[in-house]
């Protein structure tokens, strides 16, 4: 258990075995390079003594104190963008992110992101050590692809960020997505896909089953409705519950089943019916960073996904918005 002090700029953590920079990064949710900067500037203490180097070996159990320094000068501008807020208190905000919105600034994208919109309405826990706007991710503990809609949670304090990051790392969260897939998979019963995912060896923007440096990846797929599309393929309205959090995991696993997501231009094919990638983060359950009480967050299936399914000839099941068991 890692206890944060009342100040949002100060963290008190209980160490696990390993290198100091790696341990603080894992426990706080900050990047390793950011933590290294904190250590170099004297903002990290081990047992009340200022740490001298990032490579310090920890046995586990040491008390780590992190005094988060003032933020660097961010060049990401606040923007007045309406947001569909699902839940908000002084610790976090949960938003129903629209498809087409990037989660945080990335190379070549410094406006129109969720971070820009959030900065337009609140103060987020700042970062130190980021290299310009491309590395600016205040409060972000998990991401959704640009063309994926649905529930995303953002921390509003450093302490909340550390606790939420730990919850995702420790798999103390439950994520449920809704997708439309098309292809060879004949969906009749739940299917658990347990195959590792790594970076594509040639196309570096893609992930693939196996690939370079593959990591464990597990997703449970539960079909909600299915019908033939008249062209030798099966269309499936499917619930996806990832047990791990690999990049593009649901998209890669459905492609592995032979049924990529409709309008997934990376792993599938274009569609004249769906206006965007048919993937939506519908439910998210996680422990509240201050109380530990489970938060059950829900972003109803969006109209574009539902109308696309109907235009494809599908019927909407009565269990569509029923929370997962």
WOHULIN-V571910 format. One line per field, one symbol per residue. ss: DSSP state (H for helix, E for strand, C for the rest). phi: phi as a letter, one per 20 degrees, with the letter a starting at -180 (. if undefined). burial: b if it has 9 or more other C-alpha atoms within 8 Angstrom, else e. A space follows every 10 residues. Layout:
BEGIN
ss: ???
phi: ???
burial: ???
END
This chain:
BEGIN
ss: CCCCCCCCCE EEEECCCEEH HHHHHHHHCC CHHHHHHHHH CCCEEECCEE CCCCCCEECC CCEEEEECCC CCCCCCCCCC CCCCEEEECC CEEEEEECCC CCCCCECCEC CCCHHHHHHC CCCCCCCCCC CCHHHCCCCE CCCCCCCCEE EEEEECCHHH HHHHHHHHHC CCCEEEEEEE EEECCCCCCC EEEECCEEEC CCCCCCEEEC CEEEECCEEE EEEEEEEECC CCCEEEEEEE EECCCCCCHH HHHHHHCCCC ECCCCCCCCC CCCCCCCCEE EEEEEEECCC CCCEEEEECC CCHHHHHHHH HCCCCCCCCC CCCCC
phi: .ddefgffdc ddcdfdfqfg ffffffeenf fffffgfgff emecddmndg febfegedeo nfedddeffg ffffdeefce cfceeebbbf dbcdcefffn effbgbgncc cmeffgffff caedffdcne dmffdecfmf dbccggedeo fcdcfdcfff fffffffffe ledcdcddbd dbqefeecbg ceeccfcbff fdefeddbfn melfcgbcce dcfdabafen cnddececed cfeccegmgf fffffffncf ffmefedcbf beeefbgebc eecbdbfffe dnffeddcdg gfffffffff ffoedeffeg dfgff
burial: eeebbeebbb bbbbbbbbbb bbbbbbbbbb ebebbbbbbb ebbbbbeeeb beebebebbb ebbbbbbbee ebebebebbe eeeebbebee bbbbbbbebe bbbbbbeebb ebbbbbbbbb eeebbbbbeb eebbbbbbbb bbebebbbbb bbbbbbbbbb bbbbbbbbee bbbbbbbbbb bbbbbeeeeb eebebbbbbb eeeeeebbbb beebebbbbb bbbbbbbbbe eebbbbbbbb bbbbeeeebb bbbbbbbbbb bbbbeebbbe eeebbebbbb bbbbbbbbbe eeeebebbbe beeebbebbb eeebebeeee eeeee
END
